[in-house]
Every structure is written in C-alpha cells, then in structure tokens.
Amino acid sequence: MKEEIQGSSASSSSKRSYWRWSKRDFFPESSFQSLASYKAALSQTCPRLTDRLLARSSDSNELLTLRKESENPMQRCLTWWDLIWLSFGSVVGSGIFVVTGQEAHFHAGPAIVLSYALSGLSALLSVFCYAEFGVEIPVAGGSFSYLRVELGDFVAFIAAGNILLEAIVGAAGLGRAWSSYLATMIKNNSDFFRFKVNSFAEGFNFLDPVAVLVLLVANGIAMSGTRRTSWLNWISSLVTAGVIVFVIVVGFIHAKSSNLVPFLPHGVEGVFQSAAIVYWSYTGFDMVANMAEETKKPSRDIPIGLVGSMSMISVIYCLMALALVMMVKYTEIDVNAAYAVAFGQIGMKWAKYLVSICALKGMTTSLLVGSLGQARYTTQIARAHMIPPWFALVHPKTGTPIYATLLVTILSAIIAFFSSLDVLSSVFSFTTLFIFMLMAVALLLRRYCVKDVSPGNDFVKFLVCLSVIIGSSIGVTALWKSNVRGWIGYMVSGLLWFLGTLGMALLPKQRVPKVWGVPLVPWLPALSIGMNLFLLGSLGFVAFLRFIICTSAMLVYYLFVGLHATYDVAHQTPEELKIEDGK
C-alpha cells in the first residue's frame, strides 16, 4: 500500500521540474490566495487556534498522507550497522575531550565517572522512547511527528521550532569550533582564520569564512546522498574508535589508584552538577532517529542501532573518564586540554596530536550527521505545512531533501560567519531536555490513552497519575536547587513519585507495541521524566529566559502563518484534495 502511494505521487509529479519556486509552491493554502482571504483567516484566529490545540495527527497521516508532499520517496538504504555508526559519529564529538577535564577538576573529581553514568542512564531512557516511536512511526520527522500524534499540533510546533533553532545554532557553533581547533593546531591562535571588523558589535566582529566553508562542504555531502554520507561517517568513526581505544588502554596502563582518593571531593552535589553538564556529550542521537524513513527494516534496525550505540557510548565515556582521573590527580588536570596534557605528563607528548585529530574528526562527523537529521526534521515540518511545503520536496535522483538542507545550511552559515562561540553557547541547553521529557510523556499517553477507545474515567485517572509524577519530580528538583538536604522532603517527593507511577501501572494499557517497545512501562518513562526535569532544574536562569523569548517569537509566526496553513490542510474539502493530488 505504502509503495503504491509513493509510486502514484511520484508519477503524478514526474512532469514537474524539481527546481521551481512559484507562490503556489510556498503558500498553496486557501488562506493565502489573496489579501482578502488572509484577512478573513486572521479574523478566525481564535476558533482556529482552539481547533489546533485539540487536534492530534495519526500514525497513518504521518506515514502515508504527508509523504505525498515530498513527491518523491527517500531511499531506504540504511541498516542497523549504519545507524550505530551514525549515532556514534553524531554523539562522540569534541565534548568528551573538553568537558571531562573541566568537570573533574572543578566539580566532581574522580567521581566524574558517576556523572557520566547518571547522564548515560538518562540518555538511554530517552533512547528507549525514541526507539519505540521510531519502530511504530518510521518517518523523517522524529520527535516532531511523535509529539504531533500524541500531544497535538501546537505542542509539536513549539517543540519543533525550538529544536530547529538549537540545531541551526549548534551547527554554527560546531563550524566555529572546527575553525578554532584547526587554527590552534596550526598557529596556536583560535582567531587565526578570522577577520576582525571593528565597526561591528562585540561578539559579532570576528568574521569566520572557514566555519562557513566547513558547513557548506558537510551539507553538500549530505545533499549528494544518504548512503554516501553514511559510508564516509562509518570510515571516519572507525578512526575515532581506534584513538579512543588507545586513550583507554594507555590510560589504564599508567593508572594510579591513589589518584582516586578522595573519590568525592565535592560531595554528591558535585556529581549531580557535573552530570547536568556532561549530559551534552550524549546529545545527537535524536538526529539519528530522524533517519527512520530511510531505514531498510525499522522494526529491527532502529532498536539495535539506537539502543546498541548509546549503550556502547555510555561505557566508552565512563572508561575514558576513569582513565583520565587515574592517570592524573584531579587537581592537576589541565581544564583546557585535559587528555593532551595528561599524555605529556607521562612522556607521550606526541599523543596530543592524536587527541586533537580525534576531536576535529568528531566535530566533522557531528556536522555530517547533523546535516542529515536537521534536513529531515525540516522536511516533515514542511510536509505538515507549518513552514512552506516547498521545503518538503525530495530530489528524484539523490533521494534527499535538497531545499530543506539548503535552508538549514544557509541559516547556520550566516550565524557562524558573524557570531562568536561564547554568544552561540548561551543559546544552548533547555530544549533538548525539554523535548526528551515530552517524549516520555508522549509514550505514556500512547500506551494508556487511545482516542475513541480509552474510557473517560481511565483517562482522568491517567492524568492524575501523570500530574503526580511530574509534580513530585519538580518537587525534588526544587528542593535540590534550594540547597535543602534533609531527607524528609526527598522521601515525601520520592514516595509521591512512586505512588503516581504505581497508580499508572495498575491502569489497563490501551495499546501494546506491535514489534518492539520500551520495557517496564510506566516505570522507565516515569524515571525519564524525573531525571530530565532534575537536569532541567540544574540549568541557569539564562537557559529558561532564552526558551521563553524564542518560544514567544515562534508563537508570533504560528499565529500569523503556521496556524492558518495547518488549519486549511486539516479542513480541506474532497475537491481541494483532488486538485492537490493532480497538481
């Protein structure tokens, strides 16, 4: 059935050139046909917003209907082996080499190993949720599609907008970091490749053409074909794996158990504080989840690729952190180049070049995989008409969404050209944990609440249990942020979390995964909610402020454009659908 729909959509559009940009390609909805129709749409903003707040998509809509917007299918060319290395290439970047030394020196000490273990557990819980959704709804939209099905259009739009913003800024940051790293290897000056313009504002006055070039090359490869990009990532990731094995083996050969004393120099607080920071070394797997539409056997490949890769990465990170703190006393770790200096201290100064090459390669593969994931995310958003559907078009020869990739490329290149790393870093943080928390909520909804099936009383009981889980998790976070260390408050919050989860466990499940699902539901998703909220609470005020400001700007766009486009698509008449199919 799926192949027939894809084939018919491809044949109906075969006479149309891919390289087109008419007004109808950007705004085909009836609300934008004339100024009068747009004014009429604006006058209906309130009822339309109510309609969209309550609207939820369906599996079949995401899997079949929306794909017709791309006119040509993406190529199913990835296996579980490809997904493992795409995840490895996306996640294992420069973070492990930069953050580990800083956190071990200032906050966690030798217990940095526990920080990585806690963050790895939190990431793995989120991976379970992504894997189940990826098997059930194997589309390019990733979390956008999953949230749209379970939490509705409005929540999905807010999530999508923030993730796209963070992905674009993240790509720009990687481009600037790549330029800085290469410059320090050549000239020991991070601004060596940059041009200073004194008339520009501070933070935007060092223009970086190398960062732009790196982004153009990485995204150009991504546009040329998914299989080619995966192959290049696989080869380069093998090099990284070899360097990591070298770091771990040499580290343990020169290890001193005395360096592990004291193990908790800054107490449990230091471990949790570091866990929130080193968590970013695990991010990136969500971009791999966006490749589900190009996976040959989603039911087999996605669980193995995602869960297998993140389990492996968690073990690797813990071993690398342990090797560092056993090689060098935590108080003597160089926070700027922890591993490179550590090897110099044991008489292997040449090894610092291996570390530098590995970090540079890690940033390159993160850019490559990020280019793939960001473009597919953008494609599904365009298919839903939340942004112009022109960006959803897939090229018939390459099987890739070239317009969506170009959008991400141009935006990230412009930002990277002007913005310094400290400006870009202030934009990170909140969104990823927020989305992971929403994913756990969405999975619980999927299991316990099925439209037109779940009894009303069970739905109310589910909402009460979910509210208790979220409320108790916020309570623990608030106690910790208030520096309250007495056991009574934590015991009460923990007991409430347990009772809320137990109450949900006693409710009948309305849906069972067809092939693969998260084990121990609702316990693992409830734990994921708690851990993500706790890590969110560890972030500073700037992260919350950035989220509020960016979300407010997105709401303006939604109220004036996205709302009316999605409303028109959802309420198309049969005649309009026939016109669309024959366009």
Summary of the structure (lengths in Angstrom):
residues: 583
radius of gyration: 24.3
end to end distance: 21.5
largest distance: 77.2
contacts: 2117
relative contact order: 0.16
helix: 74%
strand: 1%
